[in-house]
Amino acid sequence: MATAEYAPRRAIDVLGSPDRGVVLLWHGRGVDHRGSMAPLAQRIAAAGLLALSADWNSEAADGGRSDLLTSWRHARELSQQHGHDPDLIVLAGWSLGGTAALSVAAHTETLGGELGGVVLIAPGDGVRVTDPITAKPFPGQFPAGGARCPIELVFGLDDPLATPDLVSGLELRLRSSGW
């Protein structure tokens, strides 16, 4: 593992090889918890992919938006440098990081890039969650998914925060929009 900067004073752990593509990981609410994603990053790297686990600050004035988007652009650049299509990056986020990952997928037209897939790990949703990318709550109905990237949801049956009901409600809203 190597640690680099994706922006001044913003760290990213780099594990594995880019042979099969790039996966960007975002931790949940908090400041600079990239290490919490290390076990997942190690498994991704063992599967022959380049795993990037980025620090970000959900307590920043912009809710972490600039950190998140800068780390995504950095991952896109690394993907391209290694001969891969940057629009095929997989973005995986845990909790509020999952909320942010879903927001990127929903707003790719305005953000200037696509995604190859999104993995939501116990994603945040509901009235208490503000999307770090848009600074708004998630919409009642998402934009049409159509030919956009696939989304996978992973959650625990006994999670007291990202409860099965909460995640199932998010899944139903995504399905009804064609994701």
Backbone torsions as a table, in degrees:
resi	resn	phi	psi	omega
1	MET	NA	140.6	174.3
2	ALA	-123.8	150.0	174.4
3	THR	-115.1	132.6	-178.8
4	ALA	-131.6	178.0	173.4
5	GLU	-107.9	130.4	173.5
6	TYR	-93.3	-13.3	174.5
7	ALA	-159.6	165.9	179.5
8	PRO	-54.6	125.2	178.7
9	ARG	61.9	23.2	177.1
10	ARG	-122.3	113.1	-173.2
11	ALA	-92.5	151.1	175.3
12	ILE	-142.9	130.4	175.0
13	ASP	-86.7	137.8	-177.9
14	VAL	-122.0	119.3	-178.4
15	LEU	-130.8	144.1	172.2
16	GLY	90.4	-161.0	-176.0
17	SER	-126.3	144.7	-179.7
18	PRO	-81.9	11.9	-174.8
19	ASP	-52.4	-42.6	-174.6
20	ARG	-106.3	3.0	178.6
21	GLY	127.6	-172.4	-171.9
22	VAL	-128.4	136.2	174.3
23	VAL	-123.9	125.9	176.9
24	LEU	-102.9	130.2	-178.6
25	LEU	-113.1	133.4	175.2
26	TRP	-118.5	129.7	176.0
27	HIS	-74.2	176.2	179.9
28	GLY	-84.5	-165.4	-178.0
29	ARG	-50.9	140.2	178.1
30	GLY	133.4	-171.5	-176.6
31	VAL	-119.2	118.7	169.7
32	ASP	55.2	59.6	179.6
33	HIS	-111.3	35.1	-177.6
34	ARG	-57.5	-30.1	179.8
35	GLY	-61.8	-24.3	178.9
36	SER	-66.3	-18.8	179.8
37	MET	-96.2	2.0	-175.4
38	ALA	-58.0	-44.7	179.5
39	PRO	-60.8	-40.5	177.4
40	LEU	-68.1	-41.8	178.8
41	ALA	-60.0	-39.2	179.1
42	GLN	-64.6	-39.9	179.0
43	ARG	-67.9	-39.1	178.5
44	ILE	-64.7	-44.8	178.9
45	ALA	-62.4	-39.2	179.4
46	ALA	-64.8	-21.7	178.2
47	ALA	-86.4	5.6	175.8
48	GLY	91.4	17.8	179.6
49	LEU	-112.1	162.0	173.4
50	LEU	-90.1	116.6	179.1
51	ALA	-101.1	127.5	179.3
52	LEU	-119.2	120.0	-179.8
53	SER	-115.1	111.0	-170.8
54	ALA	-101.0	138.9	166.9
55	ASP	-72.9	148.4	170.1
56	TRP	-156.3	164.4	-173.3
57	ASN	-121.6	102.1	179.5
58	SER	-71.9	-12.4	-179.7
59	GLU	-92.7	0.0	177.7
60	ALA	-63.9	160.3	-178.7
61	ALA	-56.3	-31.6	-179.6
62	ASP	-94.3	12.2	179.3
63	GLY	74.0	7.6	-179.3
64	GLY	100.6	-1.3	-175.9
65	ARG	-51.8	-50.0	-175.6
66	SER	-65.3	-40.5	177.1
67	ASP	-61.1	-49.0	-177.0
68	LEU	-60.4	-50.1	-176.8
69	LEU	-69.0	-34.0	177.4
70	THR	-67.4	-39.8	178.1
71	SER	-67.0	-35.9	176.8
72	TRP	-64.3	-44.6	178.1
73	ARG	-63.0	-38.7	177.4
74	HIS	-62.1	-44.6	178.5
75	ALA	-62.8	-38.6	177.8
76	ARG	-63.0	-42.5	179.3
77	GLU	-64.1	-44.4	178.5
78	LEU	-61.9	-41.1	178.9
79	SER	-59.8	-46.1	-179.6
80	GLN	-65.9	-40.4	178.5
81	GLN	-60.1	-29.2	-179.0
82	HIS	-95.8	14.6	174.2
83	GLY	81.7	16.0	179.1
84	HIS	-104.8	155.6	174.5
85	ASP	-71.7	118.2	-178.6
86	PRO	-64.1	-18.3	177.9
87	ASP	-78.3	0.0	178.9
88	LEU	-106.1	7.8	176.4
89	ILE	-60.0	141.6	171.5
90	VAL	-98.3	132.3	-179.7
91	LEU	-113.2	119.6	-179.9
92	ALA	-119.3	131.4	-180.0
93	GLY	-135.3	142.6	178.6
94	TRP	-103.0	133.2	175.8
95	SER	56.4	-119.9	-179.8
96	LEU	-64.3	-28.2	173.1
97	GLY	-63.9	-33.7	174.7
98	GLY	-68.8	-39.6	175.7
99	THR	-58.3	-44.7	179.1
100	ALA	-65.0	-41.5	179.7
101	ALA	-61.9	-42.7	177.9
102	LEU	-64.3	-38.0	178.1
103	SER	-63.3	-40.8	176.8
104	VAL	-60.2	-45.5	179.8
105	ALA	-59.9	-39.0	-177.6
106	ALA	-75.5	-19.2	-174.6
107	HIS	-121.4	25.7	-176.5
108	THR	-59.1	-34.1	-178.7
109	GLU	-59.9	-40.7	-178.5
110	THR	-85.2	-18.5	-178.4
111	LEU	-90.9	-12.8	173.9
112	GLY	84.1	43.8	176.3
113	GLY	173.9	162.8	179.5
114	GLU	-111.4	177.7	175.6
115	LEU	-129.3	147.7	175.9
116	GLY	-81.6	-22.5	178.8
117	GLY	178.2	162.1	178.6
118	VAL	-133.2	136.4	173.7
119	VAL	-119.1	120.7	179.5
120	LEU	-102.9	118.4	-178.9
121	ILE	-107.5	107.7	-176.9
122	ALA	46.5	58.1	-173.8
123	PRO	-68.3	148.1	174.0
124	GLY	-76.0	146.7	177.2
125	ASP	-162.2	170.0	176.3
126	GLY	99.1	-179.3	-172.4
127	VAL	-68.1	-22.9	-177.8
128	ARG	-86.8	-1.6	-175.6
129	VAL	-109.6	129.4	172.8
130	THR	-106.8	127.9	178.2
131	ASP	-63.8	120.1	-178.4
132	PRO	-67.0	-19.0	-179.2
133	ILE	-83.0	-43.5	-177.1
134	THR	-101.3	-12.3	-175.4
135	ALA	63.0	26.3	178.5
136	LYS	-130.7	162.9	171.4
137	PRO	-67.1	158.6	175.1
138	PHE	-60.3	147.0	179.2
139	PRO	-71.3	157.4	173.9
140	GLY	-65.2	-32.3	176.1
141	GLN	-131.7	130.9	-180.0
142	PHE	-82.3	158.4	173.3
143	PRO	-60.7	156.8	-177.4
144	ALA	-55.9	131.7	179.4
145	GLY	-77.7	-50.1	178.0
146	GLY	45.9	-118.5	-175.7
147	ALA	-91.6	13.9	178.9
148	ARG	-70.8	-178.5	-174.8
149	CYS	-66.4	153.8	174.8
150	PRO	-72.5	151.4	177.8
151	ILE	-125.1	131.2	175.2
152	GLU	-114.6	138.8	176.8
153	LEU	-113.8	134.3	177.6
154	VAL	-128.7	130.4	179.0
155	PHE	-153.4	163.3	179.0
156	GLY	-96.9	144.8	-179.2
157	LEU	-70.5	-22.8	-178.6
158	ASP	-112.6	20.3	-179.3
159	ASP	-71.5	120.9	-178.2
160	PRO	-76.8	-16.1	-178.8
161	LEU	-101.1	-57.3	177.1
162	ALA	-94.3	72.4	-174.6
163	THR	-64.6	156.3	177.3
164	PRO	-55.4	-38.0	178.3
165	ASP	-63.0	-42.9	-179.6
166	LEU	-63.9	-48.2	-178.3
167	VAL	-68.1	-38.9	178.2
168	SER	-63.2	-37.2	176.4
169	GLY	-63.4	-40.9	176.6
170	LEU	-64.4	-44.3	179.2
171	GLU	-59.7	-44.1	-179.9
172	LEU	-62.7	-40.6	178.1
173	ARG	-64.5	-39.8	178.1
174	LEU	-65.9	-45.7	179.6
175	ARG	-60.5	-42.0	-177.8
176	SER	-66.6	-18.9	177.3
177	SER	-96.9	4.7	175.3
178	GLY	88.8	19.4	178.1
179	TRP	-85.5	NA	NA
